[in-house]
Amino acid sequence: MPMTPWHVGPGLACKAVLGRRMNLTVFIVAQGVMDVEVVAKLLMQRPHIHGWSHTYLGAALIGAALSAVAYGAIRLFHRKVDADATRAIVCGAELGTLSHVLLDSVMHSDLRPFDPFSHANPMLQWLNIPQLYELCYILGAIGVSWMLIEWALQTTLKRIRKHRVASP
């Protein structure tokens, strides 16, 4: 799934569950970073487009590098990044890169997610492509719905508290 929005659906679901413990922006950036190698190989017309970046080891390393870059970028604009924000950055980067490999493993036969330890791809065709896309859409819808409900509840609670304080 090079540079597609399908990867964002699971990210929205993760964000809904993890809340402030995951940086969604970093998760989304991770999706694009993961496909830099793929796009380069497509432009060079290489037959095997999923290389080291689409292994769990490569994804973990890319996630670590992205965490450092994101931390630096956020610190540049906000000056101070607390421990919780740092953990959220790492969580977004690592979940983004590792989930990218998992999703792509289901649909790309040239992907070897366990290299250099194994050339096997046991996830290949767990789902067919329409089912995989549907899963991503559903996860995205669940994530957005959950976040909207949470926002509505928080807004309502703030109004109730404000009303109680204003009442004699």
N, CA, C and O of each residue as an XYZ file, in Angstrom:
672
protein
N       0.830     -1.187      0.000
C       0.000      0.000      0.000
C       0.870      1.245      0.000
O       0.901      1.956      1.005
N       1.570      1.536     -1.070
C       2.457      2.703     -1.025
C       1.680      4.012     -0.932
O       0.812      4.309     -1.753
N       2.021      4.773      0.087
C       1.500      6.128      0.285
C      -0.028      6.184      0.234
O      -0.590      7.058     -0.425
N      -0.690      5.282      0.907
C      -2.143      5.266      0.889
C      -2.701      5.627      2.252
O      -2.013      5.492      3.264
N      -3.944      6.084      2.284
C      -4.555      6.438      3.568
C      -5.011      5.236      4.396
O      -5.388      5.401      5.556
N      -4.985      4.049      3.831
C      -5.481      2.871      4.560
C      -4.724      2.642      5.856
O      -5.309      2.184      6.838
N      -3.453      2.947      5.877
C      -2.654      2.740      7.086
C      -3.117      3.634      8.234
O      -2.864      3.325      9.399
N      -3.786      4.731      7.917
C      -4.200      5.672      8.950
C      -5.359      5.121      9.781
O      -5.479      5.457     10.960
N      -6.210      4.284      9.193
C      -7.352      3.718      9.917
C      -6.947      3.035     11.210
O      -7.484      3.370     12.266
N      -6.017      2.087     11.166
C      -5.563      1.474     12.416
C      -4.932      2.489     13.373
O      -5.030      2.344     14.591
N      -4.290      3.509     12.818
C      -3.703      4.555     13.659
C      -4.760      5.336     14.423
O      -4.567      5.688     15.586
N      -5.878      5.603     13.759
C      -6.975      6.305     14.431
C      -7.552      5.454     15.561
O      -7.902      5.972     16.622
N      -7.649      4.152     15.325
C      -8.137      3.255     16.378
C      -7.149      3.210     17.545
O      -7.556      3.237     18.706
N      -5.860      3.143     17.239
C      -4.840      3.152     18.302
C      -4.898      4.456     19.092
O      -4.809      4.446     20.320
N      -5.046      5.579     18.386
C      -5.119      6.882     19.051
C      -6.337      6.947     19.973
O      -6.257      7.485     21.077
N      -7.462      6.399     19.516
C      -8.668      6.401     20.342
C      -8.445      5.626     21.640
O      -8.892      6.044     22.708
N      -7.754      4.499     21.536
C      -7.512      3.659     22.713
C      -6.409      4.253     23.597
O      -6.538      4.277     24.821
N      -5.333      4.728     22.978
C      -4.174      5.188     23.744
C      -4.234      6.659     24.146
O      -3.553      7.077     25.083
N      -5.040      7.438     23.448
C      -5.177      8.859     23.772
C      -3.860      9.602     23.700
O      -3.137      9.520     22.708
N      -3.557     10.331     24.768
C      -2.349     11.164     24.797
C      -1.057     10.343     24.841
O       0.038     10.895     24.726
N      -1.188      9.038     25.006
C       0.007      8.177     25.056
C       0.559      7.875     23.668
O       1.600      7.228     23.549
N      -0.132      8.339     22.597
C       0.343      8.133     21.230
C       0.215      9.430     20.445
O      -0.821     10.094     20.487
N       1.271      9.780     19.735
C       1.259     10.966     18.888
C       0.788     10.540     17.498
O       1.514      9.861     16.772
N      -0.427     10.941     17.135
C      -1.011     10.545     15.846
C      -0.271     11.171     14.669
O      -0.125     10.535     13.625
N       0.191     12.396     14.820
C       0.931     13.042     13.736
C       2.183     12.253     13.391
O       2.484     12.042     12.216
N       2.907     11.821     14.401
C       4.119     11.029     14.172
C       3.746      9.690     13.534
O       4.453      9.211     12.646
N       2.655      9.088     13.971
C       2.178      7.837     13.363
C       1.949      8.028     11.860
O       2.373      7.196     11.058
N       1.284      9.113     11.482
C       0.971      9.367     10.071
C       2.249      9.653      9.281
O       2.402      9.175      8.157
N       3.155     10.421      9.854
C       4.435     10.688      9.182
C       5.186      9.377      8.958
O       5.830      9.192      7.925
N       5.100      8.474      9.925
C       5.772      7.177      9.809
C       5.305      6.414      8.572
O       6.091      5.698      7.951
N       4.031      6.563      8.211
C       3.510      5.862      7.031
C       4.229      6.312      5.761
O       4.595      5.495      4.917
N       4.422      7.609      5.641
C       5.135      8.125      4.478
C       6.606      7.747      4.476
O       7.163      7.382      3.440
N       7.235      7.836      5.650
C       8.647      7.483      5.773
C       8.869      6.024      5.391
O       9.851      5.692      4.727
N       7.960      5.163      5.809
C       8.098      3.733      5.507
C       8.104      3.455      4.008
O       8.731      2.492      3.566
N       7.431      4.261      3.236
C       7.327      3.979      1.801
C       8.330      4.736      0.934
O       8.232      4.696     -0.292
N       9.289      5.422      1.548
C      10.327      6.113      0.764
C      11.101      5.095     -0.077
O      11.316      5.314     -1.269
N      11.514      3.997      0.530
C      12.252      2.959     -0.193
C      11.399      2.374     -1.319
O      11.899      2.143     -2.419
N      10.126      2.137     -1.052
C       9.226      1.553     -2.043
C       9.078      2.478     -3.251
O       9.168      2.034     -4.396
N       8.854      3.752     -2.989
C       8.692      4.717     -4.082
C       9.981      4.813     -4.903
O       9.931      4.861     -6.132
N      11.123      4.842     -4.234
C      12.408      4.902     -4.942
C      12.590      3.680     -5.842
O      13.025      3.805     -6.987
N      12.256      2.505     -5.323
C      12.411      1.288     -6.121
C      11.399      1.225     -7.258
O      11.703      0.698     -8.328
N      10.199      1.758     -7.036
C       9.222      1.830     -8.130
C       9.734      2.738     -9.244
O       9.611      2.411    -10.425
N      10.305      3.875     -8.868
C      10.848      4.807     -9.863
C      12.027      4.204    -10.626
O      12.230      4.503    -11.803
N      12.799      3.358     -9.955
C      13.929      2.682    -10.606
C      13.502      1.403    -11.316
O      14.332      0.707    -11.902
N      12.201      1.093    -11.265
C      11.616     -0.081    -11.905
C      12.260     -1.390    -11.437
O      12.559     -2.278    -12.235
N      12.462     -1.479    -10.130
C      13.003     -2.693     -9.534
C      11.877     -3.696     -9.326
O      10.769     -3.297     -8.967
N      12.127     -4.990     -9.540
C      11.061     -5.986     -9.361
C      10.734     -6.248     -7.887
O       9.580     -6.522     -7.555
N      11.719     -6.168     -7.012
C      11.527     -6.420     -5.576
C      11.526     -5.061     -4.876
O      12.587     -4.496     -4.612
N      10.329     -4.534     -4.575
C      10.255     -3.172     -4.043
C      10.228     -3.098     -2.517
O      10.498     -2.038     -1.952
N       9.914     -4.177     -1.855
C       9.861     -4.167     -0.390
C      11.141     -4.771      0.165
O      11.314     -5.989      0.187
N      12.023     -3.910      0.608
C      13.316     -4.363      1.129
C      13.400     -4.252      2.630
O      12.439     -4.536      3.345
N      14.572     -3.833      3.107
C      14.868     -3.830      4.543
C      13.898     -2.962      5.343
O      13.632     -3.257      6.508
N      13.365     -1.899      4.742
C      12.458     -1.029      5.502
C      11.150     -1.736      5.851
O      10.461     -1.343      6.792
N      10.813     -2.764      5.101
C       9.578     -3.507      5.348
C       9.846     -4.839      6.051
O       9.211     -5.856      5.775
N      10.806     -4.789      6.966
C      11.036     -5.892      7.905
C      10.754     -5.320      9.293
O      10.820     -4.106      9.484
N      10.445     -6.171     10.249
C      10.183     -5.667     11.595
C      11.432     -5.030     12.200
O      11.341     -4.030     12.912
N      12.588     -5.607     11.916
C      13.833     -5.024     12.405
C      14.066     -3.651     11.776
O      14.360     -2.685     12.480
N      13.937     -3.567     10.458
C      14.107     -2.285      9.772
C      13.095     -1.258     10.230
O      13.436     -0.092     10.432
N      11.845     -1.683     10.396
C      10.788     -0.768     10.845
C      11.070     -0.237     12.249
O      10.842      0.940     12.529
N      11.568     -1.107     13.132
C      11.888     -0.675     14.492
C      13.014      0.367     14.471
O      12.976      1.345     15.217
N      14.006      0.148     13.617
C      15.109      1.116     13.500
C      14.622      2.432     12.898
O      15.016      3.505     13.353
N      13.773      2.354     11.883
C      13.206      3.569     11.285
C      12.356      4.297     12.325
O      12.389      5.525     12.409
N      11.598      3.541     13.116
C      10.800      4.151     14.182
C      11.668      4.883     15.196
O      11.310      5.966     15.659
N      12.807      4.294     15.541
C      13.717      4.942     16.493
C      14.293      6.226     15.894
O      14.360      7.255     16.568
N      14.704      6.163     14.636
C      15.244      7.354     13.971
C      14.172      8.440     13.838
O      14.437      9.618     14.079
N      12.974      8.036     13.456
C      11.878      8.992     13.335
C      11.546      9.609     14.693
O      11.241     10.799     14.771
N      11.602      8.822     15.749
C      11.359      9.348     17.100
C      12.340     10.466     17.426
O      11.951     11.510     17.950
N      13.611     10.243     17.114
C      14.637     11.254     17.395
C      14.395     12.525     16.576
O      14.502     13.632     17.103
N      14.072     12.369     15.297
C      13.816     13.529     14.436
C      12.563     14.270     14.900
O      12.562     15.499     14.979
N      11.498     13.530     15.207
C      10.250     14.154     15.666
C      10.460     14.867     16.995
O       9.953     15.971     17.195
N      11.197     14.249     17.895
C      11.501     14.882     19.175
C      12.222     16.209     18.943
O      11.867     17.231     19.531
N      13.233     16.181     18.085
C      13.984     17.401     17.778
C      13.109     18.473     17.151
O      13.210     19.648     17.503
N      12.245     18.069     16.217
C      11.362     19.031     15.552
C      10.359     19.640     16.539
O      10.125     20.848     16.531
N       9.780     18.799     17.376
C       8.810     19.299     18.353
C       9.510     20.203     19.371
O       8.967     21.233     19.770
N      10.682     19.823     19.776
C      11.437     20.630     20.734
C      11.822     21.980     20.134
O      11.858     22.990     20.836
N      12.102     21.991     18.859
C      12.454     23.234     18.171
C      11.317     24.250     18.272
O      11.563     25.443     18.450
N      10.086     23.782     18.161
C       8.941     24.685     18.189
C       8.343     24.893     19.577
O       7.771     25.948     19.852
N       8.469     23.900     20.453
C       7.861     23.998     21.776
C       8.877     24.176     22.898
O       8.501     24.356     24.057
N      10.147     24.128     22.563
C      11.260     24.290     23.497
C      11.381     23.188     24.545
O      12.480     22.693     24.796
N      10.265     22.799     25.159
C      10.331     21.767     26.191
C       9.389     20.629     25.828
O       8.226     20.854     25.494
N       9.897     19.414     25.895
C       9.095     18.225     25.637
C       9.201     17.350     26.883
O      10.280     16.864     27.220
N       8.069     17.155     27.563
C       8.114     16.371     28.799
C       8.198     14.874     28.503
O       8.130     14.451     27.349
N       8.346     14.089     29.557
C       8.531     12.641     29.410
C       7.314     11.977     28.763
O       7.464     11.060     27.955
N       6.100     12.440     29.118
C       4.894     11.860     28.523
C       4.839     12.118     27.020
O       4.480     11.226     26.251
N       5.191     13.324     26.600
C       5.194     13.653     25.170
C       6.264     12.847     24.436
O       6.059     12.419     23.300
N       7.391     12.648     25.085
C       8.458     11.850     24.467
C       7.993     10.411     24.262
O       8.221      9.827     23.203
N       7.347      9.847     25.267
C       6.820      8.482     25.131
C       5.761      8.412     24.029
O       5.706      7.428     23.292
N       4.932      9.429     23.910
C       3.899      9.467     22.872
C       4.525      9.532     21.486
O       4.011      8.930     20.544
N       5.622     10.254     21.358
C       6.342     10.332     20.082
C       6.874      8.957     19.704
O       6.685      8.497     18.578
N       7.537      8.306     20.650
C       8.105      6.969     20.392
C       6.992      5.979     20.075
O       7.126      5.170     19.157
N       5.903      6.037     20.819
C       4.765      5.145     20.593
C       4.202      5.351     19.183
O       3.963      4.380     18.466
N       3.992      6.600     18.785
C       3.466      6.888     17.441
C       4.396      6.405     16.345
O       3.950      5.836     15.349
N       5.692      6.633     16.529
C       6.669      6.221     15.511
C       6.753      4.698     15.402
O       6.713      4.145     14.302
N       6.868      4.029     16.541
C       7.022      2.575     16.510
C       5.735      1.868     16.073
O       5.780      0.939     15.268
N       4.589      2.308     16.604
C       3.329      1.713     16.150
C       3.116      1.978     14.663
O       2.619      1.116     13.938
N       3.488      3.154     14.219
C       3.334      3.493     12.807
C       4.172      2.615     11.898
O       3.670      2.085     10.906
N       5.437      2.458     12.227
C       6.312      1.674     11.347
C       6.007      0.179     11.425
O       5.971     -0.505     10.402
N       5.788     -0.325     12.638
C       5.540     -1.765     12.787
C       4.179     -2.178     12.230
O       4.059     -3.245     11.627
N       3.153     -1.349     12.423
C       1.840     -1.683     11.858
C       1.871     -1.604     10.337
O       1.140     -2.325      9.657
N       2.714     -0.730      9.808
C       2.863     -0.621      8.359
C       3.365     -1.949      7.783
O       2.843     -2.442      6.783
N       4.376     -2.513      8.424
C       4.908     -3.802      7.975
C       3.835     -4.890      8.091
O       3.667     -5.700      7.180
N       3.116     -4.903      9.207
C       2.073     -5.913      9.400
C       1.024     -5.835      8.290
O       0.691     -6.852      7.682
N       0.504     -4.641      8.021
C      -0.527     -4.498      6.987
C      -0.005     -4.863      5.600
O      -0.675     -5.555      4.833
N       1.200     -4.388      5.291
C       1.765     -4.703      3.976
C       2.111     -6.183      3.840
O       2.096     -6.724      2.734
N       2.422     -6.840      4.956
C       2.749     -8.272      4.922
C       1.580     -9.114      4.429
O       1.775    -10.175      3.837
N       0.380     -8.640      4.674
C      -0.816     -9.390      4.289
C      -0.999     -9.395      2.776
O      -1.559    -10.346      2.231
N      -0.540     -8.356      2.090
C      -0.878     -8.230      0.673
C       0.287     -8.268     -0.317
O       0.050     -8.394     -1.518
N       1.522     -8.164      0.137
C       2.653     -8.103     -0.800
C       3.507     -9.370     -0.718
O       4.096     -9.669      0.321
N       3.563    -10.091     -1.804
C       4.287    -11.369     -1.816
C       5.809    -11.194     -1.777
O       6.522    -12.134     -1.427
N       6.314    -10.012     -2.128
C       7.765     -9.804     -2.105
C       8.268     -9.331     -0.743
O       9.459     -9.064     -0.581
N       7.389     -9.229      0.213
C       7.748     -8.722      1.534
C       8.174     -9.875      2.438
O       7.498    -10.900      2.527
N       9.304     -9.684      3.102
C       9.833    -10.682      4.039
C       9.979    -10.022      5.406
O      11.057     -9.530      5.742
N       8.923    -10.005      6.186
C       8.921     -9.206      7.420
C       9.911     -9.652      8.489
O      10.268     -8.858      9.360
N      10.360    -10.892      8.445
C      11.243    -11.393      9.490
C      12.709    -11.459      9.064
O      13.536    -11.989      9.806
N      13.048    -10.934      7.886
C      14.458    -10.852      7.491
C      15.216    -10.069      8.552
O      14.662     -9.117      9.102
N      16.433    -10.419      8.857
C      17.298    -11.420      8.253
C      17.193    -12.806      8.885
O      17.993    -13.690      8.577
N      16.207    -13.000      9.770
C      16.104    -14.260     10.494
C      15.333    -15.330      9.729
O      15.574    -16.524      9.908
N      14.407    -14.900      8.881
C      13.598    -15.832      8.107
C      13.098    -15.143      6.850
O      12.803    -13.948      6.863
N      13.003    -15.905      5.758
C      12.451    -15.364      4.517
C      10.942    -15.605      4.418
O      10.319    -15.216      3.429
N      10.364    -16.229      5.413
C       8.939    -16.556      5.380
C       8.077    -15.315      5.627
O       8.484    -14.371      6.305
N       6.887    -15.352      5.059
C       5.884    -14.322      5.322
C       4.572    -15.027      5.675
O       3.707    -15.208      4.818
N       4.433    -15.420      6.935
C       3.237    -16.178      7.323
C       1.951    -15.346      7.280
O       0.860    -15.915      7.313
N       2.052    -14.023      7.209
C       0.853    -13.183      7.176
C       0.276    -13.031      5.764
O      -0.850    -12.561      5.598
N       1.040    -13.425      4.762
C       0.603    -13.232      3.379
C      -0.758    -13.886      3.144
O      -0.942    -15.079      3.386
N      -1.676    -13.100      2.682
C      -3.038    -13.497      2.331
C      -3.862    -13.997      3.521
O      -4.759    -14.824      3.355
N      -3.555    -13.493      4.723
C      -4.452    -13.745      5.857
C      -5.838    -13.256      5.502
O      -6.844    -13.884      5.833
N      -5.872    -12.119      4.818
C      -7.107    -11.522      4.303
C      -6.866    -11.214      2.828
O      -5.727    -10.998      2.415
N      -7.948    -11.192      2.028
C      -7.741    -10.715      0.663
C      -7.695     -9.188      0.706
O      -8.018     -8.587      1.731
N      -7.298     -8.562     -0.393
C      -7.080     -7.117     -0.399
C      -8.351     -6.331     -0.055
O      -8.272     -5.416      0.764
N      -9.510     -6.637     -0.633
C     -10.710     -5.894     -0.219
C     -11.024     -6.039      1.274
O     -11.473     -5.084      1.906
N     -10.792     -7.222      1.834
C     -11.023     -7.415      3.273
C     -10.045     -6.571      4.103
O     -10.418     -5.996      5.125
N      -8.803     -6.508      3.648
C      -7.789     -5.714      4.350
C      -8.172     -4.236      4.338
O      -8.102     -3.562      5.366
N      -8.577     -3.737      3.174
C      -9.004     -2.334      3.076
C     -10.226     -2.087      3.955
O     -10.312     -1.060      4.628
N     -11.157     -3.016      3.949
C     -12.363     -2.883      4.772
C     -11.998     -2.842      6.256
O     -12.555     -2.043      7.008
N     -11.075     -3.688      6.675
C     -10.620     -3.684      8.060
C     -10.035     -2.318      8.423
O     -10.323     -1.780      9.493
N      -9.221     -1.765      7.539
C      -8.615     -0.458      7.800
C      -9.677      0.633      7.883
O      -9.608      1.503      8.752
N     -10.662      0.591      6.982
C     -11.767      1.561      7.036
C     -12.546      1.429      8.343
O     -12.858      2.428      8.991
N     -12.854      0.206      8.720
C     -13.629     -0.031      9.950
C     -12.858      0.461     11.169
O     -13.425      1.123     12.037
N     -11.572      0.141     11.237
C     -10.760      0.607     12.361
C     -10.720      2.131     12.401
O     -10.783      2.731     13.474
N     -10.615      2.758     11.227
C     -10.628      4.221     11.162
C     -11.950      4.793     11.646
O     -11.977      5.764     12.402
N     -13.042      4.186     11.207
C     -14.372      4.656     11.624
C     -14.567      4.486     13.127
O     -15.119      5.366     13.787
N     -14.119      3.367     13.661
C     -14.212      3.135     15.107
C     -13.380      4.184     15.848
O     -13.836      4.764     16.833
N     -12.167      4.418     15.369
C     -11.295      5.400     16.012
C     -11.883      6.797     16.005
O     -11.886      7.475     17.032
N     -12.380      7.235     14.856
C     -12.968      8.574     14.763
C     -14.221      8.660     15.635
O     -14.416      9.647     16.345
N     -15.061      7.641     15.584
C     -16.279      7.639     16.401
C     -15.942      7.723     17.885
O     -16.538      8.511     18.620
N     -14.998      6.918     18.314
C     -14.588      6.899     19.712
C     -14.088      8.279     20.134
O     -14.467      8.782     21.191
N     -13.227      8.897     19.296
C     -12.681     10.207     19.636
C     -13.769     11.277     19.669
O     -13.730     12.169     20.517
N     -14.737     11.200     18.760
C     -15.843     12.170     18.763
C     -16.711     12.009     20.008
O     -17.117     12.999     20.617
N     -16.993     10.778     20.381
C     -17.780     10.531     21.596
C     -17.033     11.048     22.821
O     -17.617     11.690     23.694
N     -15.741     10.763     22.871
C     -14.932     11.236     23.997
C     -14.926     12.764     24.056
O     -15.061     13.344     25.133
N     -14.771     13.408     22.916
C     -14.793     14.870     22.856
C     -16.144     15.418     23.324
O     -16.200     16.376     24.094
N     -17.226     14.802     22.853
C     -18.570     15.255     23.240
C     -18.779     15.102     24.748
O     -19.338     15.990     25.392
N     -18.334     13.990     25.303
C     -18.472     13.782     26.752
C     -17.657     14.801     27.543
O     -18.143     15.356     28.528
N     -16.435     15.045     27.119
C     -15.597     16.021     27.814
C     -16.192     17.421     27.724
O     -16.185     18.166     28.704
N     -16.706     17.778     26.553
C     -17.331     19.093     26.380
C     -18.556     19.231     27.268
O     -18.759     20.268     27.899
N     -19.359     18.201     27.316
C     -20.558     18.216     28.163
C     -20.182     18.331     29.634
O     -20.789     19.108     30.371
N     -19.190     17.566     30.063
C     -18.755     17.637     31.461
C     -18.217     19.021     31.815
O     -18.467     19.518     32.913
N     -17.486     19.641     30.905
C     -16.978     20.999     31.155
C     -18.129     21.987     31.310
O     -18.088     22.862     32.175
N     -19.151     21.847     30.476
C     -20.314     22.741     30.569
C     -21.055     22.526     31.885
O     -21.490     23.488     32.517
N     -21.198     21.279     32.297
C     -21.877     20.981     33.563
C     -21.095     21.585     34.722
O     -21.682     22.215     35.601
N     -19.782     21.400     34.734
C     -18.949     21.959     35.801
C     -19.018     23.484     35.810
O     -19.121     24.102     36.870
N     -18.961     24.077     34.637
C     -19.035     25.533     34.525
C     -20.388     26.030     35.042
O     -20.453     27.046     35.734
N     -21.456     25.323     34.712
C     -22.785     25.696     35.164
C     -22.911     25.590     36.678
O     -23.529     26.444     37.313
N     -22.323     24.538     37.259
C     -22.383     24.337     38.710
C     -21.623     25.441     39.449
O     -22.062     25.920     40.495
N     -20.481     25.834     38.892
C     -19.693     26.880     39.513
C     -20.417     28.213     39.416
O     -20.385     29.009     40.356
N     -21.071     28.463     38.282
C     -21.784     29.740     38.073
C     -23.065     29.806     38.869
O     -23.522     30.908     39.170
N     -23.665     28.698     39.225
C     -24.927     28.681     39.975
C     -24.661     29.030     41.441
O     -23.656     28.609     42.014
N     -25.596     29.826     42.057
C     -25.409     30.210     43.475
C     -25.697     29.070     44.422
O     -25.586     29.234     45.637
